[in-house]
Amino acid sequence: MSIIKRNNVLFPSLMDEFLKPDWLGGIENNVAKLPAVNIKESETGFELELAIPGQKKEDFNIEIDKDVLTISMERNSEEEEVKERYTRREFTYTSFKRSFTLPETVENEKIKASYENGILAFMLPKKDEALPKPKRFIKIGS
């Protein structure tokens, strides 16, 4: 007896499209999506950027607890359309939560945040003792 693999699916691309999670109740749309993050280090500090377009700065909750920076957002909206024989209601819920452990070199009291053009940006300055020291020459005594 031999085993033969057959691929007898009629219109395979149509079947793939039909069986995608989106056809089965919007499963893809309910998956939590975290915003993209960029972290850059310079001599004086760190820059943290999150791509979160289409929000207002009032939508964000930002807190620092025990050297952990937590950024979260929760937004609910409801849309209702009433016609002669039907009513359509749509509810939208958007949320995320990201946490970052801050290095000991960051001055927590001087962190600044801004939100512009869909980018939530943080300036995380380094403590004075973490800043690079200028080069110095030492004279040899007699």
DSSP file (Angstrom, degrees, kcal/mol; ACC not computed):
  #  RESIDUE AA STRUCTURE BP1 BP2  ACC     N-H-->O    O-->H-N    N-H-->O    O-->H-N    TCO  KAPPA ALPHA  PHI   PSI    X-CA   Y-CA   Z-CA
    1    1 A M              0   0    0      0, 0.0     2,-0.4     0, 0.0     0, 0.0   0.000 360.0 360.0 360.0 137.4    0.0    0.0    0.0
    2    2 A S        -     0   0    0      2,-0.0     2,-0.5     0, 0.0     0, 0.0  -0.913 360.0-128.9-121.2 150.0    1.3    3.5   -0.8
    3    3 A I        -     0   0    0     -2,-0.4     2,-0.5     2,-0.0     0, 0.0  -0.844  23.4-168.3 -98.5 126.7    0.3    6.8    0.5
    4    4 A I        -     0   0    0     -2,-0.5     2,-0.5     2,-0.0    -2,-0.0  -0.963  13.6-142.7-118.9 126.4   -0.4    9.4   -2.1
    5    5 A K        -     0   0    0     -2,-0.5     2,-0.4     2,-0.0    -2,-0.0  -0.761  23.0-171.5 -88.3 127.2   -0.8   13.1   -1.1
    6    6 A R        -     0   0    0     -2,-0.5     2,-0.4     2,-0.0    -2,-0.0  -0.928  21.8-164.2-121.9 145.0   -3.6   14.8   -3.1
    7    7 A N        +     0   0    0     -2,-0.4    -2,-0.0     1,-0.1     0, 0.0  -0.673  26.7 155.9-124.6  74.6   -4.5   18.4   -3.3
    8    8 A N        +     0   0    0     -2,-0.4     2,-0.4     2,-0.1    -1,-0.1  -0.035  17.5 143.1 -94.5  31.2   -7.9   18.3   -4.9
    9    9 A V        -     0   0    0      1,-0.1     2,-0.4     2,-0.0    -2,-0.0  -0.591  49.4-131.3 -77.3 127.3   -9.2   21.6   -3.6
   10   10 A L  S    S-     0   0    0     -2,-0.4     5,-0.2     1,-0.3    -1,-0.1  -0.649  86.5  -4.0 -77.2 128.0  -11.4   23.3   -6.1
   11   11 A F  S >> S-     0   0    0     -2,-0.4     4,-2.3     3,-0.1     3,-0.5   0.975  76.7-167.3  52.6  66.8  -10.3   27.0   -6.5
   12   12 A P  H 3> S+     0   0    0      0, 0.0     4,-2.6     0, 0.0     5,-0.2   0.843  82.4  52.1 -56.8 -37.5   -7.6   26.9   -3.8
   13   13 A S  H 3> S+     0   0    0      2,-0.2     4,-2.1     1,-0.2     5,-0.1   0.883 110.2  49.1 -69.1 -34.8   -7.2   30.7   -3.6
   14   14 A L  H <> S+     0   0    0     -3,-0.5     4,-2.5     2,-0.2    -1,-0.2   0.905 112.2  48.3 -67.3 -41.2  -10.9   31.1   -3.2
   15   15 A M  H  X S+     0   0    0     -4,-2.3     4,-2.4    -5,-0.2    -2,-0.2   0.908 110.8  51.0 -65.2 -41.3  -11.0   28.5   -0.4
   16   16 A D  H  < S+     0   0    0     -4,-2.6     4,-0.4    -5,-0.2    -1,-0.2   0.916 112.2  47.2 -60.9 -42.3   -8.0   30.2    1.3
   17   17 A E  H >< S+     0   0    0     -4,-2.1     3,-0.9     1,-0.2     6,-0.2   0.907 112.7  48.9 -65.7 -41.8   -9.8   33.5    1.1
   18   18 A F  H 3< S+     0   0    0     -4,-2.5    -2,-0.2     1,-0.2    -1,-0.2   0.870 112.1  48.0 -66.4 -37.0  -13.1   32.1    2.5
   19   19 A L  T 3< S+     0   0    0     -4,-2.4    -1,-0.2    -5,-0.2    -2,-0.2   0.380  81.5 121.9 -89.6   5.5  -11.4   30.3    5.4
   20   20 A K  S X> S-     0   0    0     -3,-0.9     3,-1.4    -4,-0.4     4,-0.7  -0.346  77.7-112.4 -62.3 150.4   -9.4   33.3    6.5
   21   21 A P  G >4 S+     0   0    0      0, 0.0     6,-1.3     0, 0.0     3,-0.8   0.800 113.2  67.5 -56.3 -30.2  -10.1   34.2   10.1
   22   22 A D  G 3> S+     0   0    0      1,-0.3     4,-1.1     4,-0.2     3,-0.5   0.828  97.2  53.1 -63.2 -30.7  -11.7   37.5    9.0
   23   23 A W  G <4 S+     0   0    0     -3,-1.4     2,-0.7     1,-0.2    -1,-0.3   0.756  99.8  66.5 -72.0 -23.9  -14.6   35.6    7.4
   24   24 A L  T << S-     0   0    0     -3,-0.8    -1,-0.2    -4,-0.7    -2,-0.1  -0.305 136.1 -56.1 -98.2  50.8  -15.2   33.7   10.6
   25   25 A G  T  4 S-     0   0    0     -2,-0.7    -2,-0.2    -3,-0.5    -3,-0.1   0.711  89.0 -70.3  92.1  20.7  -16.4   36.6   12.8
   26   26 A G  S  X S+     0   0    0     -4,-1.1     4,-0.9    -5,-0.4     3,-0.4   0.850  71.7 159.6  70.8  34.9  -13.5   39.1   12.5
   27   27 A I  T >4 S+     0   0    0     -6,-1.3     3,-0.9     1,-0.2     4,-0.4   0.894  73.1  55.5 -58.3 -41.0  -11.0   37.1   14.6
   28   28 A E  G >4 S+     0   0    0      1,-0.2     3,-1.0     2,-0.2    -1,-0.2   0.870 104.3  54.1 -60.4 -36.8   -8.1   39.1   13.0
   29   29 A N  G 34 S+     0   0    0     -3,-0.4    -1,-0.2     1,-0.2    -2,-0.2   0.700 104.4  54.9 -72.9 -18.7   -9.6   42.4   14.1
   30   30 A N  G << S+     0   0    0     -4,-0.9     2,-0.3    -3,-0.9    -1,-0.2   0.474  79.6 110.6 -94.0  -2.3   -9.9   41.3   17.7
   31   31 A V  S <  S-     0   0    0     -3,-1.0     2,-0.2    -4,-0.4    -3,-0.0  -0.565  78.8-111.4 -74.9 132.3   -6.2   40.4   18.1
   32   32 A A        -     0   0    0     -2,-0.3     2,-0.5     1,-0.0    -1,-0.1  -0.459  33.8-161.3 -65.5 127.8   -4.4   42.9   20.4
   33   33 A K        -     0   0    0     62,-0.3    62,-0.1    -2,-0.2    -1,-0.0  -0.957   3.5-150.5-116.0 125.9   -2.0   44.9   18.4
   34   34 A L        -     0   0    0     -2,-0.5     3,-0.1     1,-0.1    62,-0.1  -0.715  26.3-105.9 -94.0 144.3    0.8   46.7   20.2
   35   35 A P        -     0   0    0      0, 0.0    17,-0.1     0, 0.0     2,-0.1  -0.352  39.0-101.4 -68.0 148.4    2.2   50.0   18.7
   36   36 A A        -     0   0    0     15,-0.5    15,-2.2    -2,-0.0     2,-0.4  -0.414  41.0-152.4 -67.5 144.9    5.6   49.9   17.1
   37   37 A V  E     -A   50   0A   0     13,-0.2     2,-0.4    -2,-0.1    13,-0.2  -0.964  15.0-168.5-127.8 137.7    8.5   51.2   19.3
   38   38 A N  E     -A   49   0A   0     11,-2.5    11,-2.8    -2,-0.4     2,-0.4  -0.983   6.1-169.8-119.3 136.6   11.8   52.8   18.5
   39   39 A I  E     -A   48   0A   0     -2,-0.4     2,-0.4     9,-0.2     9,-0.2  -0.991   6.3-178.4-128.0 124.0   14.4   53.3   21.2
   40   40 A K  E     -A   47   0A   0      7,-2.7     7,-2.9    -2,-0.4     2,-0.4  -0.952  12.0-152.2-122.0 141.2   17.5   55.4   20.6
   41   41 A E  E     +A   46   0A   0     -2,-0.4     5,-0.2     5,-0.2     2,-0.2  -0.930  17.1 172.5-112.5 136.5   20.4   56.1   22.9
   42   42 A S        -     0   0    0      3,-3.4     3,-0.1    -2,-0.4    -2,-0.0  -0.690  50.5 -91.6-124.2-177.0   22.5   59.3   22.8
   43   43 A E  S    S+     0   0    0     -2,-0.2     3,-0.1     1,-0.2    -2,-0.0   0.830 125.1  39.0 -65.2 -31.2   25.2   60.6   25.1
   44   44 A T  S    S-     0   0    0      1,-0.2    82,-2.9    87,-0.1     2,-0.3   0.592 125.8 -49.3 -99.1 -11.7   22.7   62.6   27.2
   45   45 A G  E     - B   0 125A   0     80,-0.3    -3,-3.4    -3,-0.1     2,-0.3  -0.986  59.8 -68.3 173.4-163.9   19.7   60.2   27.3
   46   46 A F  E     -AB  41 124A   0     78,-2.5    78,-3.1    -2,-0.3     2,-0.5  -0.899  27.0-150.0-120.5 149.8   17.3   57.8   25.6
   47   47 A E  E     -AB  40 123A   0     -7,-2.9    -7,-2.7    -2,-0.3     2,-0.5  -0.990  11.6-168.3-121.3 125.5   14.5   58.6   23.2
   48   48 A L  E     -AB  39 122A   0     74,-2.1    74,-2.8    -2,-0.5     2,-0.4  -0.957   6.3-175.4-115.1 125.7   11.5   56.3   23.2
   49   49 A E  E     -AB  38 121A   0    -11,-2.8   -11,-2.5    -2,-0.5     2,-0.4  -0.982   7.7-170.1-126.5 133.4    8.9   56.6   20.3
   50   50 A L  E     -AB  37 120A   0     70,-2.3    70,-2.7    -2,-0.4     2,-0.9  -0.984  21.3-135.3-120.6 131.6    5.6   54.7   19.9
   51   51 A A  E     + B   0 119A   0    -15,-2.2   -15,-0.5    -2,-0.4    68,-0.2  -0.766  42.7 149.5 -87.9 106.2    3.6   54.9   16.6
   52   52 A I    >   -     0   0    0     66,-2.9     3,-0.6    -2,-0.9    66,-0.2  -0.626  23.3-173.7-137.6  74.5    0.0   55.5   17.7
   53   53 A P  T 3   +     0   0    0      0, 0.0     3,-0.1     0, 0.0    65,-0.0  -0.272  59.3  30.7 -72.7 157.1   -1.8   57.5   15.0
   54   54 A G  T 3  S+     0   0    0      1,-0.3     2,-0.2    -2,-0.0    63,-0.0   0.636  91.9 109.7  79.1  16.2   -5.3   58.8   15.3
   55   55 A Q    <   -     0   0    0     -3,-0.6     2,-0.3     2,-0.0    -1,-0.3  -0.618  62.4-122.2-114.2 175.7   -5.5   59.4   19.0
   56   56 A K    >   -     0   0    0     -2,-0.2     3,-2.1    -3,-0.1     4,-0.4  -0.884  26.1-118.3-114.5 152.0   -5.6   62.4   21.3
   57   57 A K  G >  S+     0   0    0     -2,-0.3     3,-1.0     1,-0.3    -1,-0.1   0.771 113.9  64.2 -62.8 -22.9   -3.0   63.0   24.0
   58   58 A E  G 3  S+     0   0    0      1,-0.2    -1,-0.3     3,-0.0    -3,-0.0   0.667  90.0  68.6 -70.6 -16.4   -5.8   62.8   26.6
   59   59 A D  G <  S+     0   0    0     -3,-2.1    15,-0.8    14,-0.1     2,-0.3   0.679  85.9  86.3 -75.4 -17.8   -6.4   59.2   25.6
   60   60 A F  E <   -D   73   0B   0     -3,-1.0     2,-0.5    -4,-0.4    13,-0.2  -0.611  58.1-159.8 -94.1 144.3   -3.0   58.0   27.1
   61   61 A N  E     -D   72   0B   0     11,-2.9    11,-2.6    -2,-0.3     2,-0.4  -0.991  16.6-178.5-116.2 123.4   -2.3   57.0   30.7
   62   62 A I  E     +D   71   0B   0     -2,-0.5     2,-0.3     9,-0.2     9,-0.2  -0.986   8.1 160.7-128.0 128.8    1.5   57.2   31.5
   63   63 A E  E     -D   70   0B   0      7,-2.1     7,-3.0    -2,-0.4     2,-0.5  -0.989  27.8-147.3-146.3 154.7    2.9   56.3   34.9
   64   64 A I  E     +D   69   0B   0     -2,-0.3     2,-0.4     5,-0.2     5,-0.2  -0.991  21.6 169.4-122.9 126.4    6.2   55.3   36.5
   65   65 A D  E >  S-D   68   0B   0      3,-2.0     3,-0.7    -2,-0.5    -2,-0.0  -0.956  70.8 -18.4-139.5 118.3    6.3   52.9   39.4
   66   66 A K  T 3  S-     0   0    0     -2,-0.4     3,-0.1     1,-0.2    -1,-0.1   0.921 128.3 -48.5  52.7  51.9    9.6   51.4   40.7
   67   67 A D  T 3  S+     0   0    0      1,-0.2    35,-3.0    34,-0.1     2,-0.5   0.726 112.2 120.9  62.6  25.8   11.6   52.2   37.6
   68   68 A V  E <   -DE  65 101B   0     -3,-0.7    -3,-2.0    33,-0.2     2,-0.6  -0.975  51.2-153.6-120.1 117.7    8.9   50.8   35.3
   69   69 A L  E     -DE  64 100B   0     31,-3.1    31,-2.7    -2,-0.5     2,-0.5  -0.803  14.6-168.2 -89.4 121.0    7.4   53.1   32.7
   70   70 A T  E     -DE  63  99B   0     -7,-3.0    -7,-2.1    -2,-0.6     2,-0.5  -0.955   7.5-173.3-117.4 126.9    3.9   52.0   31.7
   71   71 A I  E     +DE  62  98B   0     27,-3.1    27,-3.0    -2,-0.5     2,-0.3  -0.976  15.2 164.8-118.7 124.2    2.0   53.5   28.8
   72   72 A S  E     -DE  61  97B   0    -11,-2.6   -11,-2.9    -2,-0.5     2,-0.3  -0.936  16.2-170.4-138.2 162.3   -1.6   52.5   28.3
   73   73 A M  E     -DE  60  96B   0     23,-2.1    23,-1.7    -2,-0.3     2,-0.4  -0.986   3.1-177.7-151.3 140.9   -4.6   53.6   26.3
   74   74 A E  E     + E   0  95B   0    -15,-0.8     2,-0.4    -2,-0.3    21,-0.2  -0.974   8.6 172.6-142.9 127.7   -8.3   52.7   26.3
   75   75 A R  E     - E   0  94B   0     19,-2.8    19,-2.8    -2,-0.4     2,-0.4  -0.989   7.3-174.1-141.5 128.3  -10.9   54.2   24.0
   76   76 A N  E     + E   0  93B   0     -2,-0.4     2,-0.3    17,-0.2    17,-0.2  -0.937   8.1 174.3-118.8 142.5  -14.5   53.2   23.4
   77   77 A S  E     - E   0  92B   0     15,-2.2    15,-2.7    -2,-0.4     2,-0.4  -0.991  13.6-158.4-145.7 155.1  -16.9   54.6   20.8
   78   78 A E  E     - E   0  91B   0     -2,-0.3     2,-0.4    13,-0.2    13,-0.2  -0.999   4.5-170.2-136.0 135.0  -20.4   53.9   19.7
   79   79 A E  E     - E   0  90B   0     11,-2.7    11,-2.9    -2,-0.4     2,-0.4  -0.991   5.7-171.2-126.9 132.8  -22.0   54.7   16.3
   80   80 A E  E     - E   0  89B   0     -2,-0.4     2,-0.4     9,-0.2     9,-0.2  -0.985   6.6-173.4-129.5 135.3  -25.7   54.3   15.7
   81   81 A E  E     - E   0  88B   0      7,-3.0     7,-3.1    -2,-0.4     2,-0.5  -0.990   6.5-166.4-127.3 123.0  -27.6   54.6   12.4
   82   82 A V  E     + E   0  87B   0     -2,-0.4     5,-0.2     5,-0.2     2,-0.2  -0.943  13.7 167.4-115.3 123.4  -31.4   54.5   12.3
   83   83 A K        -     0   0    0      3,-2.8     3,-0.0    -2,-0.5    -2,-0.0  -0.542  53.4 -77.2-117.9-172.8  -33.2   54.0    9.0
   84   84 A E  S    S+     0   0    0      1,-0.2     3,-0.0    -2,-0.2    -2,-0.0   0.910 123.4  12.3 -55.6 -49.5  -36.9   53.2    8.2
   85   85 A R  S    S+     0   0    0      1,-0.1     2,-0.3    -3,-0.0    -1,-0.2   0.378 124.1  40.7-117.0   4.2  -36.8   49.5    9.0
   86   86 A Y        -     0   0    0      2,-0.0    -3,-2.8    -3,-0.0     2,-0.4  -0.985  54.3-147.5-150.1 160.9  -33.5   48.9   10.8
   87   87 A T  E     -E   82   0B   0     -2,-0.3     2,-0.5    -5,-0.2    -5,-0.2  -0.999  14.9-162.1-127.2 131.5  -31.1   50.2   13.4
   88   88 A R  E     -E   81   0B   0     -7,-3.1    -7,-3.0    -2,-0.4     2,-0.4  -0.965   8.4-177.1-117.5 127.7  -27.4   49.5   13.1
   89   89 A R  E     -E   80   0B   0     -2,-0.5     2,-0.4    -9,-0.2    -9,-0.2  -0.983   3.3-171.5-124.2 133.7  -25.1   50.0   16.1
   90   90 A E  E     -E   79   0B   0    -11,-2.9   -11,-2.7    -2,-0.4     2,-0.4  -0.990   3.5-164.5-126.2 133.0  -21.3   49.6   16.0
   91   91 A F  E     -E   78   0B   0     -2,-0.4     2,-0.4   -13,-0.2   -13,-0.2  -0.933   4.3-165.8-113.9 136.8  -19.1   49.5   19.1
   92   92 A T  E     -E   77   0B   0    -15,-2.7   -15,-2.2    -2,-0.4     2,-0.4  -0.979   5.1-175.3-123.7 138.4  -15.4   50.0   18.9
   93   93 A Y  E     +E   76   0B   0     -2,-0.4     2,-0.4   -17,-0.2   -17,-0.2  -0.982   4.7 177.5-134.1 120.5  -12.9   49.2   21.6
   94   94 A T  E     +E   75   0B   0    -19,-2.8   -19,-2.8    -2,-0.4     2,-0.3  -0.986  13.6 147.3-125.3 130.5   -9.3   50.0   21.3
   95   95 A S  E     +E   74   0B   0     -2,-0.4   -62,-0.3   -21,-0.2     2,-0.3  -0.993  12.9 169.4-156.2 157.3   -6.7   49.5   24.0
   96   96 A F  E     -E   73   0B   0    -23,-1.7   -23,-2.1    -2,-0.3     2,-0.3  -0.966  13.4-157.9-158.9 164.4   -3.1   48.6   24.7
   97   97 A K  E     +E   72   0B   0     -2,-0.3     2,-0.4   -25,-0.2   -25,-0.2  -0.929  11.1 179.4-150.1 123.2   -0.6   48.5   27.5
   98   98 A R  E     -E   71   0B   0    -27,-3.0   -27,-3.1    -2,-0.3     2,-0.4  -0.980   6.9-165.3-125.6 138.8    3.2   48.6   27.2
   99   99 A S  E     -E   70   0B   0     -2,-0.4     2,-0.4   -29,-0.2   -29,-0.2  -0.970   2.0-169.6-125.5 141.3    5.7   48.5   30.0
  100  100 A F  E     -E   69   0B   0    -31,-2.7   -31,-3.1    -2,-0.4     2,-0.6  -0.996  20.2-135.4-131.3 127.2    9.4   49.4   29.9
  101  101 A T  E     -E   68   0B   0     -2,-0.4   -33,-0.2   -33,-0.2   -34,-0.1  -0.734  28.0-137.8 -81.2 121.4   11.9   48.8   32.7
  102  102 A L        -     0   0    0    -35,-3.0     6,-0.0    -2,-0.6    -1,-0.0  -0.575  16.0-115.7 -81.9 139.8   14.0   51.9   32.9
  103  103 A P    >   -     0   0    0      0, 0.0     3,-1.7     0, 0.0    -1,-0.1  -0.332  26.5-112.1 -68.2 158.2   17.8   51.6   33.4
  104  104 A E  T 3  S+     0   0    0      1,-0.3    23,-0.1     3,-0.1    -2,-0.0   0.709 113.4  68.8 -63.3 -19.4   19.3   52.9   36.6
  105  105 A T  T 3  S+     0   0    0     21,-0.1    22,-3.4     2,-0.1     2,-0.3   0.559  78.4  99.4 -78.4  -7.7   21.0   55.6   34.6
  106  106 A V  B <  S-F  126   0C   0     -3,-1.7     2,-1.2    20,-0.3    20,-0.2  -0.644  73.1-133.8 -86.5 135.8   17.7   57.4   33.8
  107  107 A E    >   -     0   0    0     18,-3.1     3,-1.7    -2,-0.3     4,-0.2  -0.745  21.4-167.6 -85.5  94.6   16.7   60.5   35.8
  108  108 A N  G >  S+     0   0    0     -2,-1.2     3,-1.1     1,-0.3    -1,-0.2   0.802  80.3  59.1 -57.6 -34.4   13.0   59.5   36.4
  109  109 A E  G 3  S+     0   0    0      1,-0.2    -1,-0.3    -3,-0.1    -2,-0.0   0.656 105.1  49.9 -72.2 -15.0   12.0   63.0   37.6
  110  110 A K  G <  S+     0   0    0     -3,-1.7    -1,-0.2    15,-0.2    -2,-0.2   0.241  75.6 130.8-109.8  12.6   13.0   64.7   34.4
  111  111 A I    <   -     0   0    0     -3,-1.1     2,-0.3    -4,-0.2    13,-0.2  -0.469  37.5-165.5 -69.6 135.9   11.2   62.5   31.9
  112  112 A K  E     -C  123   0A   0     11,-1.8    11,-2.7    -2,-0.2     2,-0.3  -0.938   4.2-163.3-123.6 146.6    9.2   64.5   29.3
  113  113 A A  E     +C  122   0A   0     -2,-0.3     2,-0.3     9,-0.2     9,-0.2  -0.949   8.4 176.7-129.0 149.7    6.6   63.2   26.9
  114  114 A S  E     -C  121   0A   0      7,-2.4     7,-3.0    -2,-0.3     2,-0.4  -0.983  16.7-151.3-146.1 155.6    5.0   64.7   23.7
  115  115 A Y  E     +C  120   0A   0     -2,-0.3     2,-0.3     5,-0.2     5,-0.2  -0.960  29.9 151.1-132.5 115.4    2.4   63.5   21.1
  116  116 A E  E >   -C  119   0A   0      3,-2.1     3,-1.7    -2,-0.4    -2,-0.1  -0.988  64.4  -5.9-148.7 133.7    2.7   64.9   17.6
  117  117 A N  T 3  S-     0   0    0     -2,-0.3     3,-0.1     1,-0.3    -1,-0.1   0.838 128.9 -51.7  53.1  39.3    1.7   63.5   14.2
  118  118 A G  T 3  S+     0   0    0      1,-0.2   -66,-2.9   -66,-0.2     2,-0.5   0.521 113.5 115.8  80.9   5.4    0.8   60.1   15.6
  119  119 A I  E <   -BC  51 116A   0     -3,-1.7    -3,-2.1   -68,-0.2     2,-0.7  -0.941  51.4-157.5-113.5 120.1    4.1   59.6   17.5
  120  120 A L  E     -BC  50 115A   0    -70,-2.7   -70,-2.3    -2,-0.5     2,-0.4  -0.867  25.2-170.6 -92.3 113.2    4.1   59.5   21.3
  121  121 A A  E     -BC  49 114A   0     -7,-3.0    -7,-2.4    -2,-0.7     2,-0.4  -0.862  13.9-166.0-116.0 142.0    7.7   60.4   22.2
  122  122 A F  E     -BC  48 113A   0    -74,-2.8   -74,-2.1    -2,-0.4     2,-0.6  -0.979  10.5-152.8-124.1 136.3    9.6   60.3   25.5
  123  123 A M  E     -BC  47 112A   0    -11,-2.7   -11,-1.8    -2,-0.4   -76,-0.2  -0.956  13.0-171.8-105.7 118.1   12.8   62.0   26.4
  124  124 A L  E     -B   46   0A   0    -78,-3.1   -78,-2.5    -2,-0.6   -13,-0.1  -0.839  12.3-155.0-112.8  91.2   14.6   60.0   29.1
  125  125 A P  E     -B   45   0A   0      0, 0.0   -18,-3.1     0, 0.0   -80,-0.3  -0.343  14.6-120.1 -71.0 147.8   17.6   62.0   30.3
  126  126 A K  B     -F  106   0C   0    -82,-2.9   -20,-0.3   -20,-0.2   -21,-0.1  -0.512  31.2-101.2 -81.5 153.0   20.5   60.2   31.9
  127  127 A K    >>  -     0   0    0    -22,-3.4     3,-1.4    -2,-0.2     4,-0.8  -0.344  35.3-109.2 -66.3 154.8   21.7   61.0   35.4
  128  128 A D  G >4 S+     0   0    0      1,-0.3     3,-1.0     2,-0.2    -1,-0.1   0.880 119.1  55.0 -56.1 -40.8   24.7   63.3   35.7
  129  129 A E  G 34 S+     0   0    0      1,-0.2    -1,-0.3     4,-0.0     4,-0.1   0.691 105.7  53.8 -69.3 -15.8   26.9   60.5   36.9
  130  130 A A  G <4 S+     0   0    0     -3,-1.4    -1,-0.2   -25,-0.2    -2,-0.2   0.600  86.3 101.7 -91.8 -12.5   26.0   58.4   33.8
  131  131 A L  S << S-     0   0    0     -3,-1.0   -87,-0.1    -4,-0.8     2,-0.1  -0.411  87.5 -95.5 -71.0 147.9   27.0   61.2   31.4
  132  132 A P        -     0   0    0      0, 0.0    -1,-0.1     0, 0.0    -2,-0.1  -0.384  38.0-129.8 -64.9 138.8   30.4   60.7   29.7
  133  133 A K        -     0   0    0     -4,-0.1     3,-0.1     1,-0.1    -4,-0.0  -0.661  25.7-107.5 -87.3 142.7   33.2   62.6   31.4
  134  134 A P        -     0   0    0      0, 0.0     2,-0.1     0, 0.0    -1,-0.1  -0.345  42.3 -94.2 -68.3 153.1   35.4   64.8   29.3
  135  135 A K        -     0   0    0     -2,-0.0     2,-0.4     1,-0.0     0, 0.0  -0.416  47.5-171.0 -66.6 139.6   38.9   63.6   28.6
  136  136 A R        -     0   0    0     -2,-0.1     2,-0.3    -3,-0.1    -3,-0.0  -0.986  15.7-136.2-136.5 145.3   41.5   64.9   31.1
  137  137 A F        -     0   0    0     -2,-0.4     2,-0.5     0, 0.0     0, 0.0  -0.785  12.9-149.1-101.4 144.7   45.3   64.7   31.2
  138  138 A I        -     0   0    0     -2,-0.3     2,-0.3     2,-0.0    -2,-0.0  -0.954  11.2-138.1-115.8 128.2   47.2   63.9   34.3
  139  139 A K        -     0   0    0     -2,-0.5     2,-0.6     1,-0.0     0, 0.0  -0.604  18.3-123.5 -82.5 143.4   50.7   65.4   34.9
  140  140 A I        -     0   0    0     -2,-0.3    -1,-0.0     2,-0.0     2,-0.0  -0.772  28.9-141.7 -87.1 122.4   53.3   63.2   36.3
  141  141 A G              0   0    0     -2,-0.6    -1,-0.0     1,-0.1     0, 0.0  -0.281 360.0 360.0 -79.1 168.7   54.7   64.7   39.5
  142  142 A S              0   0    0     -2,-0.0    -1,-0.1     0, 0.0    -2,-0.0   0.459 360.0 360.0 -86.7 360.0   58.4   64.6   40.6
